[in-house]
Amino acid sequence: MEIILKQDVANLGHKDDIVKVRNGYAVNYLIPQGMAVLATESAKKVLAENIRQRAHKEAKLREEASALAAKINGLTVKVVAKMSSKGKIFGSVGNIQIAEAVAALGVEIDRRNVTIAGMDNIKEAGVYDASVKFYKDIKADFKVEVVGDGTETAEESAPAAEAPAAE
């Protein structure tokens, strides 16, 4: 009996494959579990049309993702954060702040797709490598520069003011 798989089945095939199985396996297990449908002529035509439409949509999504990746690839994104005079950030810079900084450049990205090379959050000033995944295998690499906002707390500026007086 020929069936069309609606999902991946171990040791049998992948979604949308047309496979030949024993009648009992199809009627008693695969079809009732919702894993497959009978491969009639009309079902095969519907499957062919669905695959064609899916390929068209995927090509369009891939094209849009490539265009966005080309805009971001190689850029340096500047993120301003409050930090101490020693370069330590109060809190951290994460995916959300990086996604907002990229959005300020005119490219909307999903914060869940942003990864910082080798870490979860940035806790010190500097330049870091990051990437954003736009589609299955399309991603853009860019640099994130974390700089201070130029303000210091009262505790940090007080010792700096006393140091010249001691000389």
Chimera marker file (.cmm) of the C-alpha trace (Angstrom):
<marker_set name="trace">
<marker id="1" x="0.000" y="0.000" z="0.000" r="1" g="1" b="0" radius="0.5"/>
<marker id="2" x="1.331" y="3.458" z="-0.890" r="1" g="1" b="0" radius="0.5"/>
<marker id="3" x="1.014" y="6.241" z="1.647" r="1" g="1" b="0" radius="0.5"/>
<marker id="4" x="2.120" y="9.875" z="1.957" r="1" g="1" b="0" radius="0.5"/>
<marker id="5" x="3.882" y="10.657" z="5.225" r="1" g="1" b="0" radius="0.5"/>
<marker id="6" x="2.605" y="13.719" z="7.074" r="1" g="1" b="0" radius="0.5"/>
<marker id="7" x="5.604" y="13.783" z="9.408" r="1" g="1" b="0" radius="0.5"/>
<marker id="8" x="9.012" y="12.152" z="9.769" r="1" g="1" b="0" radius="0.5"/>
<marker id="9" x="8.774" y="8.481" z="10.763" r="1" g="1" b="0" radius="0.5"/>
<marker id="10" x="11.863" y="6.669" z="12.017" r="1" g="1" b="0" radius="0.5"/>
<marker id="11" x="13.181" y="3.958" z="9.692" r="1" g="1" b="0" radius="0.5"/>
<marker id="12" x="10.529" y="4.792" z="7.085" r="1" g="1" b="0" radius="0.5"/>
<marker id="13" x="10.919" y="8.255" z="5.614" r="1" g="1" b="0" radius="0.5"/>
<marker id="14" x="10.556" y="12.001" z="5.929" r="1" g="1" b="0" radius="0.5"/>
<marker id="15" x="7.557" y="14.303" z="5.708" r="1" g="1" b="0" radius="0.5"/>
<marker id="16" x="5.881" y="14.347" z="2.251" r="1" g="1" b="0" radius="0.5"/>
<marker id="17" x="7.616" y="11.156" z="1.103" r="1" g="1" b="0" radius="0.5"/>
<marker id="18" x="5.533" y="8.613" z="-0.782" r="1" g="1" b="0" radius="0.5"/>
<marker id="19" x="6.433" y="5.204" z="0.628" r="1" g="1" b="0" radius="0.5"/>
<marker id="20" x="5.202" y="1.642" z="0.216" r="1" g="1" b="0" radius="0.5"/>
<marker id="21" x="4.317" y="-0.206" z="3.432" r="1" g="1" b="0" radius="0.5"/>
<marker id="22" x="2.345" y="-3.278" z="4.453" r="1" g="1" b="0" radius="0.5"/>
<marker id="23" x="-1.424" y="-2.841" z="4.614" r="1" g="1" b="0" radius="0.5"/>
<marker id="24" x="-1.701" y="-3.573" z="8.335" r="1" g="1" b="0" radius="0.5"/>
<marker id="25" x="1.050" y="-1.107" z="9.266" r="1" g="1" b="0" radius="0.5"/>
<marker id="26" x="-0.668" y="1.654" z="7.309" r="1" g="1" b="0" radius="0.5"/>
<marker id="27" x="-4.283" y="0.952" z="8.277" r="1" g="1" b="0" radius="0.5"/>
<marker id="28" x="-3.720" y="0.037" z="11.919" r="1" g="1" b="0" radius="0.5"/>
<marker id="29" x="-0.917" y="2.395" z="12.923" r="1" g="1" b="0" radius="0.5"/>
<marker id="30" x="0.249" y="5.154" z="10.539" r="1" g="1" b="0" radius="0.5"/>
<marker id="31" x="-3.131" y="6.457" z="9.335" r="1" g="1" b="0" radius="0.5"/>
<marker id="32" x="-4.946" y="6.361" z="12.734" r="1" g="1" b="0" radius="0.5"/>
<marker id="33" x="-1.981" y="8.065" z="14.431" r="1" g="1" b="0" radius="0.5"/>
<marker id="34" x="-2.141" y="10.882" z="11.861" r="1" g="1" b="0" radius="0.5"/>
<marker id="35" x="1.327" y="10.112" z="10.543" r="1" g="1" b="0" radius="0.5"/>
<marker id="36" x="0.193" y="9.317" z="6.994" r="1" g="1" b="0" radius="0.5"/>
<marker id="37" x="-2.627" y="9.459" z="4.435" r="1" g="1" b="0" radius="0.5"/>
<marker id="38" x="-3.453" y="7.138" z="1.560" r="1" g="1" b="0" radius="0.5"/>
<marker id="39" x="-1.557" y="7.961" z="-1.619" r="1" g="1" b="0" radius="0.5"/>
<marker id="40" x="-4.501" y="8.301" z="-4.006" r="1" g="1" b="0" radius="0.5"/>
<marker id="41" x="-4.117" y="10.122" z="-7.322" r="1" g="1" b="0" radius="0.5"/>
<marker id="42" x="-5.796" y="13.246" z="-5.934" r="1" g="1" b="0" radius="0.5"/>
<marker id="43" x="-3.626" y="13.179" z="-2.789" r="1" g="1" b="0" radius="0.5"/>
<marker id="44" x="-0.508" y="12.920" z="-4.957" r="1" g="1" b="0" radius="0.5"/>
<marker id="45" x="-1.618" y="15.943" z="-7.011" r="1" g="1" b="0" radius="0.5"/>
<marker id="46" x="-2.278" y="17.946" z="-3.842" r="1" g="1" b="0" radius="0.5"/>
<marker id="47" x="1.131" y="16.933" z="-2.492" r="1" g="1" b="0" radius="0.5"/>
<marker id="48" x="2.858" y="18.001" z="-5.713" r="1" g="1" b="0" radius="0.5"/>
<marker id="49" x="1.097" y="21.387" z="-5.627" r="1" g="1" b="0" radius="0.5"/>
<marker id="50" x="1.945" y="21.905" z="-1.937" r="1" g="1" b="0" radius="0.5"/>
<marker id="51" x="5.612" y="21.115" z="-2.577" r="1" g="1" b="0" radius="0.5"/>
<marker id="52" x="5.695" y="23.524" z="-5.521" r="1" g="1" b="0" radius="0.5"/>
<marker id="53" x="4.093" y="26.334" z="-3.493" r="1" g="1" b="0" radius="0.5"/>
<marker id="54" x="6.367" y="25.668" z="-0.528" r="1" g="1" b="0" radius="0.5"/>
<marker id="55" x="9.425" y="25.867" z="-2.789" r="1" g="1" b="0" radius="0.5"/>
<marker id="56" x="8.199" y="29.212" z="-4.182" r="1" g="1" b="0" radius="0.5"/>
<marker id="57" x="7.619" y="30.637" z="-0.674" r="1" g="1" b="0" radius="0.5"/>
<marker id="58" x="10.970" y="29.349" z="0.525" r="1" g="1" b="0" radius="0.5"/>
<marker id="59" x="12.764" y="30.963" z="-2.423" r="1" g="1" b="0" radius="0.5"/>
<marker id="60" x="11.096" y="34.288" z="-1.620" r="1" g="1" b="0" radius="0.5"/>
<marker id="61" x="11.984" y="34.051" z="2.090" r="1" g="1" b="0" radius="0.5"/>
<marker id="62" x="15.556" y="33.077" z="1.224" r="1" g="1" b="0" radius="0.5"/>
<marker id="63" x="15.871" y="36.095" z="-1.119" r="1" g="1" b="0" radius="0.5"/>
<marker id="64" x="14.575" y="38.503" z="1.551" r="1" g="1" b="0" radius="0.5"/>
<marker id="65" x="16.884" y="37.001" z="4.174" r="1" g="1" b="0" radius="0.5"/>
<marker id="66" x="19.881" y="37.333" z="1.850" r="1" g="1" b="0" radius="0.5"/>
<marker id="67" x="19.099" y="41.003" z="1.262" r="1" g="1" b="0" radius="0.5"/>
<marker id="68" x="18.891" y="41.689" z="5.009" r="1" g="1" b="0" radius="0.5"/>
<marker id="69" x="22.078" y="39.732" z="5.673" r="1" g="1" b="0" radius="0.5"/>
<marker id="70" x="23.921" y="41.750" z="3.030" r="1" g="1" b="0" radius="0.5"/>
<marker id="71" x="22.918" y="44.992" z="4.802" r="1" g="1" b="0" radius="0.5"/>
<marker id="72" x="24.268" y="43.877" z="8.173" r="1" g="1" b="0" radius="0.5"/>
<marker id="73" x="27.249" y="41.726" z="7.201" r="1" g="1" b="0" radius="0.5"/>
<marker id="74" x="30.497" y="43.391" z="8.276" r="1" g="1" b="0" radius="0.5"/>
<marker id="75" x="28.896" y="46.354" z="10.074" r="1" g="1" b="0" radius="0.5"/>
<marker id="76" x="30.023" y="47.622" z="13.448" r="1" g="1" b="0" radius="0.5"/>
<marker id="77" x="27.096" y="48.321" z="15.750" r="1" g="1" b="0" radius="0.5"/>
<marker id="78" x="27.716" y="50.706" z="18.646" r="1" g="1" b="0" radius="0.5"/>
<marker id="79" x="25.908" y="50.011" z="21.929" r="1" g="1" b="0" radius="0.5"/>
<marker id="80" x="26.061" y="52.624" z="24.684" r="1" g="1" b="0" radius="0.5"/>
<marker id="81" x="25.889" y="51.373" z="28.269" r="1" g="1" b="0" radius="0.5"/>
<marker id="82" x="26.440" y="52.785" z="31.733" r="1" g="1" b="0" radius="0.5"/>
<marker id="83" x="29.823" y="51.681" z="33.012" r="1" g="1" b="0" radius="0.5"/>
<marker id="84" x="32.419" y="52.331" z="35.640" r="1" g="1" b="0" radius="0.5"/>
<marker id="85" x="35.733" y="54.055" z="35.000" r="1" g="1" b="0" radius="0.5"/>
<marker id="86" x="37.360" y="50.614" z="34.900" r="1" g="1" b="0" radius="0.5"/>
<marker id="87" x="35.276" y="49.574" z="31.894" r="1" g="1" b="0" radius="0.5"/>
<marker id="88" x="32.858" y="47.315" z="33.743" r="1" g="1" b="0" radius="0.5"/>
<marker id="89" x="29.239" y="47.627" z="32.674" r="1" g="1" b="0" radius="0.5"/>
<marker id="90" x="26.528" y="48.133" z="35.274" r="1" g="1" b="0" radius="0.5"/>
<marker id="91" x="24.382" y="45.155" z="34.357" r="1" g="1" b="0" radius="0.5"/>
<marker id="92" x="25.136" y="43.681" z="30.943" r="1" g="1" b="0" radius="0.5"/>
<marker id="93" x="24.545" y="44.099" z="27.223" r="1" g="1" b="0" radius="0.5"/>
<marker id="94" x="22.593" y="41.238" z="25.732" r="1" g="1" b="0" radius="0.5"/>
<marker id="95" x="20.624" y="40.247" z="22.686" r="1" g="1" b="0" radius="0.5"/>
<marker id="96" x="17.872" y="42.785" z="23.323" r="1" g="1" b="0" radius="0.5"/>
<marker id="97" x="20.208" y="45.802" z="23.330" r="1" g="1" b="0" radius="0.5"/>
<marker id="98" x="22.041" y="44.525" z="20.252" r="1" g="1" b="0" radius="0.5"/>
<marker id="99" x="18.755" y="43.967" z="18.374" r="1" g="1" b="0" radius="0.5"/>
<marker id="100" x="17.646" y="47.506" z="19.286" r="1" g="1" b="0" radius="0.5"/>
<marker id="101" x="20.956" y="48.962" z="18.069" r="1" g="1" b="0" radius="0.5"/>
<marker id="102" x="20.621" y="47.114" z="14.752" r="1" g="1" b="0" radius="0.5"/>
<marker id="103" x="17.001" y="48.276" z="14.467" r="1" g="1" b="0" radius="0.5"/>
<marker id="104" x="18.240" y="51.853" z="14.866" r="1" g="1" b="0" radius="0.5"/>
<marker id="105" x="20.287" y="51.261" z="11.700" r="1" g="1" b="0" radius="0.5"/>
<marker id="106" x="17.080" y="50.374" z="9.856" r="1" g="1" b="0" radius="0.5"/>
<marker id="107" x="17.063" y="46.571" z="9.911" r="1" g="1" b="0" radius="0.5"/>
<marker id="108" x="14.515" y="44.817" z="12.126" r="1" g="1" b="0" radius="0.5"/>
<marker id="109" x="15.803" y="41.545" z="13.577" r="1" g="1" b="0" radius="0.5"/>
<marker id="110" x="14.451" y="39.107" z="16.121" r="1" g="1" b="0" radius="0.5"/>
<marker id="111" x="16.440" y="39.234" z="19.361" r="1" g="1" b="0" radius="0.5"/>
<marker id="112" x="16.218" y="35.440" z="19.726" r="1" g="1" b="0" radius="0.5"/>
<marker id="113" x="18.290" y="35.019" z="16.567" r="1" g="1" b="0" radius="0.5"/>
<marker id="114" x="21.211" y="37.139" z="17.797" r="1" g="1" b="0" radius="0.5"/>
<marker id="115" x="24.226" y="35.285" z="19.166" r="1" g="1" b="0" radius="0.5"/>
<marker id="116" x="27.352" y="36.767" z="20.712" r="1" g="1" b="0" radius="0.5"/>
<marker id="117" x="30.474" y="34.732" z="19.972" r="1" g="1" b="0" radius="0.5"/>
<marker id="118" x="31.499" y="32.726" z="23.017" r="1" g="1" b="0" radius="0.5"/>
<marker id="119" x="29.198" y="34.303" z="25.603" r="1" g="1" b="0" radius="0.5"/>
<marker id="120" x="25.633" y="35.059" z="26.632" r="1" g="1" b="0" radius="0.5"/>
<marker id="121" x="26.000" y="38.667" z="27.760" r="1" g="1" b="0" radius="0.5"/>
<marker id="122" x="28.681" y="41.339" z="27.438" r="1" g="1" b="0" radius="0.5"/>
<marker id="123" x="29.907" y="42.694" z="30.768" r="1" g="1" b="0" radius="0.5"/>
<marker id="124" x="32.901" y="44.832" z="29.739" r="1" g="1" b="0" radius="0.5"/>
<marker id="125" x="33.598" y="47.553" z="27.190" r="1" g="1" b="0" radius="0.5"/>
<marker id="126" x="35.181" y="46.463" z="23.944" r="1" g="1" b="0" radius="0.5"/>
<marker id="127" x="34.514" y="45.058" z="20.491" r="1" g="1" b="0" radius="0.5"/>
<marker id="128" x="32.807" y="41.674" z="20.200" r="1" g="1" b="0" radius="0.5"/>
<marker id="129" x="31.811" y="39.414" z="17.338" r="1" g="1" b="0" radius="0.5"/>
<marker id="130" x="28.111" y="38.682" z="16.927" r="1" g="1" b="0" radius="0.5"/>
<marker id="131" x="25.877" y="37.064" z="14.344" r="1" g="1" b="0" radius="0.5"/>
<marker id="132" x="22.200" y="37.026" z="13.501" r="1" g="1" b="0" radius="0.5"/>
<marker id="133" x="20.401" y="34.126" z="11.864" r="1" g="1" b="0" radius="0.5"/>
<marker id="134" x="17.864" y="35.216" z="9.256" r="1" g="1" b="0" radius="0.5"/>
<marker id="135" x="16.883" y="31.884" z="7.754" r="1" g="1" b="0" radius="0.5"/>
<marker id="136" x="17.854" y="28.225" z="8.042" r="1" g="1" b="0" radius="0.5"/>
<marker id="137" x="21.374" y="28.644" z="6.678" r="1" g="1" b="0" radius="0.5"/>
<marker id="138" x="21.583" y="32.409" z="6.066" r="1" g="1" b="0" radius="0.5"/>
<marker id="139" x="23.295" y="34.440" z="8.754" r="1" g="1" b="0" radius="0.5"/>
<marker id="140" x="25.190" y="37.690" z="8.960" r="1" g="1" b="0" radius="0.5"/>
<marker id="141" x="28.287" y="38.364" z="11.055" r="1" g="1" b="0" radius="0.5"/>
<marker id="142" x="28.931" y="41.799" z="12.497" r="1" g="1" b="0" radius="0.5"/>
<marker id="143" x="30.833" y="43.480" z="15.300" r="1" g="1" b="0" radius="0.5"/>
<marker id="144" x="29.355" y="44.999" z="18.443" r="1" g="1" b="0" radius="0.5"/>
<marker id="145" x="31.257" y="47.862" z="20.033" r="1" g="1" b="0" radius="0.5"/>
<marker id="146" x="30.276" y="48.515" z="23.633" r="1" g="1" b="0" radius="0.5"/>
<marker id="147" x="31.142" y="52.012" z="24.869" r="1" g="1" b="0" radius="0.5"/>
<marker id="148" x="30.386" y="53.984" z="28.012" r="1" g="1" b="0" radius="0.5"/>
<marker id="149" x="27.808" y="56.727" z="28.069" r="1" g="1" b="0" radius="0.5"/>
<marker id="150" x="30.337" y="59.184" z="29.526" r="1" g="1" b="0" radius="0.5"/>
<marker id="151" x="28.735" y="59.484" z="32.946" r="1" g="1" b="0" radius="0.5"/>
<marker id="152" x="30.384" y="58.284" z="36.106" r="1" g="1" b="0" radius="0.5"/>
<marker id="153" x="28.842" y="57.754" z="39.502" r="1" g="1" b="0" radius="0.5"/>
<marker id="154" x="29.722" y="60.045" z="42.408" r="1" g="1" b="0" radius="0.5"/>
<marker id="155" x="31.795" y="57.321" z="44.062" r="1" g="1" b="0" radius="0.5"/>
<marker id="156" x="34.041" y="56.941" z="41.029" r="1" g="1" b="0" radius="0.5"/>
<marker id="157" x="34.564" y="60.649" z="40.365" r="1" g="1" b="0" radius="0.5"/>
<marker id="158" x="35.382" y="61.483" z="44.024" r="1" g="1" b="0" radius="0.5"/>
<marker id="159" x="38.680" y="59.479" z="44.218" r="1" g="1" b="0" radius="0.5"/>
<marker id="160" x="39.731" y="60.872" z="40.857" r="1" g="1" b="0" radius="0.5"/>
<marker id="161" x="39.221" y="64.428" z="42.141" r="1" g="1" b="0" radius="0.5"/>
<marker id="162" x="41.219" y="63.744" z="45.328" r="1" g="1" b="0" radius="0.5"/>
<marker id="163" x="44.202" y="62.219" z="43.522" r="1" g="1" b="0" radius="0.5"/>
<marker id="164" x="45.487" y="65.487" z="41.967" r="1" g="1" b="0" radius="0.5"/>
<marker id="165" x="45.149" y="67.277" z="45.324" r="1" g="1" b="0" radius="0.5"/>
<marker id="166" x="47.458" y="64.734" z="47.005" r="1" g="1" b="0" radius="0.5"/>
<marker id="167" x="50.300" y="65.486" z="44.593" r="1" g="1" b="0" radius="0.5"/>
<link id1="1" id2="2" r="1" g="1" b="0" radius="0.2"/>
<link id1="2" id2="3" r="1" g="1" b="0" radius="0.2"/>
<link id1="3" id2="4" r="1" g="1" b="0" radius="0.2"/>
<link id1="4" id2="5" r="1" g="1" b="0" radius="0.2"/>
<link id1="5" id2="6" r="1" g="1" b="0" radius="0.2"/>
<link id1="6" id2="7" r="1" g="1" b="0" radius="0.2"/>
<link id1="7" id2="8" r="1" g="1" b="0" radius="0.2"/>
<link id1="8" id2="9" r="1" g="1" b="0" radius="0.2"/>
<link id1="9" id2="10" r="1" g="1" b="0" radius="0.2"/>
<link id1="10" id2="11" r="1" g="1" b="0" radius="0.2"/>
<link id1="11" id2="12" r="1" g="1" b="0" radius="0.2"/>
<link id1="12" id2="13" r="1" g="1" b="0" radius="0.2"/>
<link id1="13" id2="14" r="1" g="1" b="0" radius="0.2"/>
<link id1="14" id2="15" r="1" g="1" b="0" radius="0.2"/>
<link id1="15" id2="16" r="1" g="1" b="0" radius="0.2"/>
<link id1="16" id2="17" r="1" g="1" b="0" radius="0.2"/>
<link id1="17" id2="18" r="1" g="1" b="0" radius="0.2"/>
<link id1="18" id2="19" r="1" g="1" b="0" radius="0.2"/>
<link id1="19" id2="20" r="1" g="1" b="0" radius="0.2"/>
<link id1="20" id2="21" r="1" g="1" b="0" radius="0.2"/>
<link id1="21" id2="22" r="1" g="1" b="0" radius="0.2"/>
<link id1="22" id2="23" r="1" g="1" b="0" radius="0.2"/>
<link id1="23" id2="24" r="1" g="1" b="0" radius="0.2"/>
<link id1="24" id2="25" r="1" g="1" b="0" radius="0.2"/>
<link id1="25" id2="26" r="1" g="1" b="0" radius="0.2"/>
<link id1="26" id2="27" r="1" g="1" b="0" radius="0.2"/>
<link id1="27" id2="28" r="1" g="1" b="0" radius="0.2"/>
<link id1="28" id2="29" r="1" g="1" b="0" radius="0.2"/>
<link id1="29" id2="30" r="1" g="1" b="0" radius="0.2"/>
<link id1="30" id2="31" r="1" g="1" b="0" radius="0.2"/>
<link id1="31" id2="32" r="1" g="1" b="0" radius="0.2"/>
<link id1="32" id2="33" r="1" g="1" b="0" radius="0.2"/>
<link id1="33" id2="34" r="1" g="1" b="0" radius="0.2"/>
<link id1="34" id2="35" r="1" g="1" b="0" radius="0.2"/>
<link id1="35" id2="36" r="1" g="1" b="0" radius="0.2"/>
<link id1="36" id2="37" r="1" g="1" b="0" radius="0.2"/>
<link id1="37" id2="38" r="1" g="1" b="0" radius="0.2"/>
<link id1="38" id2="39" r="1" g="1" b="0" radius="0.2"/>
<link id1="39" id2="40" r="1" g="1" b="0" radius="0.2"/>
<link id1="40" id2="41" r="1" g="1" b="0" radius="0.2"/>
<link id1="41" id2="42" r="1" g="1" b="0" radius="0.2"/>
<link id1="42" id2="43" r="1" g="1" b="0" radius="0.2"/>
<link id1="43" id2="44" r="1" g="1" b="0" radius="0.2"/>
<link id1="44" id2="45" r="1" g="1" b="0" radius="0.2"/>
<link id1="45" id2="46" r="1" g="1" b="0" radius="0.2"/>
<link id1="46" id2="47" r="1" g="1" b="0" radius="0.2"/>
<link id1="47" id2="48" r="1" g="1" b="0" radius="0.2"/>
<link id1="48" id2="49" r="1" g="1" b="0" radius="0.2"/>
<link id1="49" id2="50" r="1" g="1" b="0" radius="0.2"/>
<link id1="50" id2="51" r="1" g="1" b="0" radius="0.2"/>
<link id1="51" id2="52" r="1" g="1" b="0" radius="0.2"/>
<link id1="52" id2="53" r="1" g="1" b="0" radius="0.2"/>
<link id1="53" id2="54" r="1" g="1" b="0" radius="0.2"/>
<link id1="54" id2="55" r="1" g="1" b="0" radius="0.2"/>
<link id1="55" id2="56" r="1" g="1" b="0" radius="0.2"/>
<link id1="56" id2="57" r="1" g="1" b="0" radius="0.2"/>
<link id1="57" id2="58" r="1" g="1" b="0" radius="0.2"/>
<link id1="58" id2="59" r="1" g="1" b="0" radius="0.2"/>
<link id1="59" id2="60" r="1" g="1" b="0" radius="0.2"/>
<link id1="60" id2="61" r="1" g="1" b="0" radius="0.2"/>
<link id1="61" id2="62" r="1" g="1" b="0" radius="0.2"/>
<link id1="62" id2="63" r="1" g="1" b="0" radius="0.2"/>
<link id1="63" id2="64" r="1" g="1" b="0" radius="0.2"/>
<link id1="64" id2="65" r="1" g="1" b="0" radius="0.2"/>
<link id1="65" id2="66" r="1" g="1" b="0" radius="0.2"/>
<link id1="66" id2="67" r="1" g="1" b="0" radius="0.2"/>
<link id1="67" id2="68" r="1" g="1" b="0" radius="0.2"/>
<link id1="68" id2="69" r="1" g="1" b="0" radius="0.2"/>
<link id1="69" id2="70" r="1" g="1" b="0" radius="0.2"/>
<link id1="70" id2="71" r="1" g="1" b="0" radius="0.2"/>
<link id1="71" id2="72" r="1" g="1" b="0" radius="0.2"/>
<link id1="72" id2="73" r="1" g="1" b="0" radius="0.2"/>
<link id1="73" id2="74" r="1" g="1" b="0" radius="0.2"/>
<link id1="74" id2="75" r="1" g="1" b="0" radius="0.2"/>
<link id1="75" id2="76" r="1" g="1" b="0" radius="0.2"/>
<link id1="76" id2="77" r="1" g="1" b="0" radius="0.2"/>
<link id1="77" id2="78" r="1" g="1" b="0" radius="0.2"/>
<link id1="78" id2="79" r="1" g="1" b="0" radius="0.2"/>
<link id1="79" id2="80" r="1" g="1" b="0" radius="0.2"/>
<link id1="80" id2="81" r="1" g="1" b="0" radius="0.2"/>
<link id1="81" id2="82" r="1" g="1" b="0" radius="0.2"/>
<link id1="82" id2="83" r="1" g="1" b="0" radius="0.2"/>
<link id1="83" id2="84" r="1" g="1" b="0" radius="0.2"/>
<link id1="84" id2="85" r="1" g="1" b="0" radius="0.2"/>
<link id1="85" id2="86" r="1" g="1" b="0" radius="0.2"/>
<link id1="86" id2="87" r="1" g="1" b="0" radius="0.2"/>
<link id1="87" id2="88" r="1" g="1" b="0" radius="0.2"/>
<link id1="88" id2="89" r="1" g="1" b="0" radius="0.2"/>
<link id1="89" id2="90" r="1" g="1" b="0" radius="0.2"/>
<link id1="90" id2="91" r="1" g="1" b="0" radius="0.2"/>
<link id1="91" id2="92" r="1" g="1" b="0" radius="0.2"/>
<link id1="92" id2="93" r="1" g="1" b="0" radius="0.2"/>
<link id1="93" id2="94" r="1" g="1" b="0" radius="0.2"/>
<link id1="94" id2="95" r="1" g="1" b="0" radius="0.2"/>
<link id1="95" id2="96" r="1" g="1" b="0" radius="0.2"/>
<link id1="96" id2="97" r="1" g="1" b="0" radius="0.2"/>
<link id1="97" id2="98" r="1" g="1" b="0" radius="0.2"/>
<link id1="98" id2="99" r="1" g="1" b="0" radius="0.2"/>
<link id1="99" id2="100" r="1" g="1" b="0" radius="0.2"/>
<link id1="100" id2="101" r="1" g="1" b="0" radius="0.2"/>
<link id1="101" id2="102" r="1" g="1" b="0" radius="0.2"/>
<link id1="102" id2="103" r="1" g="1" b="0" radius="0.2"/>
<link id1="103" id2="104" r="1" g="1" b="0" radius="0.2"/>
<link id1="104" id2="105" r="1" g="1" b="0" radius="0.2"/>
<link id1="105" id2="106" r="1" g="1" b="0" radius="0.2"/>
<link id1="106" id2="107" r="1" g="1" b="0" radius="0.2"/>
<link id1="107" id2="108" r="1" g="1" b="0" radius="0.2"/>
<link id1="108" id2="109" r="1" g="1" b="0" radius="0.2"/>
<link id1="109" id2="110" r="1" g="1" b="0" radius="0.2"/>
<link id1="110" id2="111" r="1" g="1" b="0" radius="0.2"/>
<link id1="111" id2="112" r="1" g="1" b="0" radius="0.2"/>
<link id1="112" id2="113" r="1" g="1" b="0" radius="0.2"/>
<link id1="113" id2="114" r="1" g="1" b="0" radius="0.2"/>
<link id1="114" id2="115" r="1" g="1" b="0" radius="0.2"/>
<link id1="115" id2="116" r="1" g="1" b="0" radius="0.2"/>
<link id1="116" id2="117" r="1" g="1" b="0" radius="0.2"/>
<link id1="117" id2="118" r="1" g="1" b="0" radius="0.2"/>
<link id1="118" id2="119" r="1" g="1" b="0" radius="0.2"/>
<link id1="119" id2="120" r="1" g="1" b="0" radius="0.2"/>
<link id1="120" id2="121" r="1" g="1" b="0" radius="0.2"/>
<link id1="121" id2="122" r="1" g="1" b="0" radius="0.2"/>
<link id1="122" id2="123" r="1" g="1" b="0" radius="0.2"/>
<link id1="123" id2="124" r="1" g="1" b="0" radius="0.2"/>
<link id1="124" id2="125" r="1" g="1" b="0" radius="0.2"/>
<link id1="125" id2="126" r="1" g="1" b="0" radius="0.2"/>
<link id1="126" id2="127" r="1" g="1" b="0" radius="0.2"/>
<link id1="127" id2="128" r="1" g="1" b="0" radius="0.2"/>
<link id1="128" id2="129" r="1" g="1" b="0" radius="0.2"/>
<link id1="129" id2="130" r="1" g="1" b="0" radius="0.2"/>
<link id1="130" id2="131" r="1" g="1" b="0" radius="0.2"/>
<link id1="131" id2="132" r="1" g="1" b="0" radius="0.2"/>
<link id1="132" id2="133" r="1" g="1" b="0" radius="0.2"/>
<link id1="133" id2="134" r="1" g="1" b="0" radius="0.2"/>
<link id1="134" id2="135" r="1" g="1" b="0" radius="0.2"/>
<link id1="135" id2="136" r="1" g="1" b="0" radius="0.2"/>
<link id1="136" id2="137" r="1" g="1" b="0" radius="0.2"/>
<link id1="137" id2="138" r="1" g="1" b="0" radius="0.2"/>
<link id1="138" id2="139" r="1" g="1" b="0" radius="0.2"/>
<link id1="139" id2="140" r="1" g="1" b="0" radius="0.2"/>
<link id1="140" id2="141" r="1" g="1" b="0" radius="0.2"/>
<link id1="141" id2="142" r="1" g="1" b="0" radius="0.2"/>
<link id1="142" id2="143" r="1" g="1" b="0" radius="0.2"/>
<link id1="143" id2="144" r="1" g="1" b="0" radius="0.2"/>
<link id1="144" id2="145" r="1" g="1" b="0" radius="0.2"/>
<link id1="145" id2="146" r="1" g="1" b="0" radius="0.2"/>
<link id1="146" id2="147" r="1" g="1" b="0" radius="0.2"/>
<link id1="147" id2="148" r="1" g="1" b="0" radius="0.2"/>
<link id1="148" id2="149" r="1" g="1" b="0" radius="0.2"/>
<link id1="149" id2="150" r="1" g="1" b="0" radius="0.2"/>
<link id1="150" id2="151" r="1" g="1" b="0" radius="0.2"/>
<link id1="151" id2="152" r="1" g="1" b="0" radius="0.2"/>
<link id1="152" id2="153" r="1" g="1" b="0" radius="0.2"/>
<link id1="153" id2="154" r="1" g="1" b="0" radius="0.2"/>
<link id1="154" id2="155" r="1" g="1" b="0" radius="0.2"/>
<link id1="155" id2="156" r="1" g="1" b="0" radius="0.2"/>
<link id1="156" id2="157" r="1" g="1" b="0" radius="0.2"/>
<link id1="157" id2="158" r="1" g="1" b="0" radius="0.2"/>
<link id1="158" id2="159" r="1" g="1" b="0" radius="0.2"/>
<link id1="159" id2="160" r="1" g="1" b="0" radius="0.2"/>
<link id1="160" id2="161" r="1" g="1" b="0" radius="0.2"/>
<link id1="161" id2="162" r="1" g="1" b="0" radius="0.2"/>
<link id1="162" id2="163" r="1" g="1" b="0" radius="0.2"/>
<link id1="163" id2="164" r="1" g="1" b="0" radius="0.2"/>
<link id1="164" id2="165" r="1" g="1" b="0" radius="0.2"/>
<link id1="165" id2="166" r="1" g="1" b="0" radius="0.2"/>
<link id1="166" id2="167" r="1" g="1" b="0" radius="0.2"/>
</marker_set>
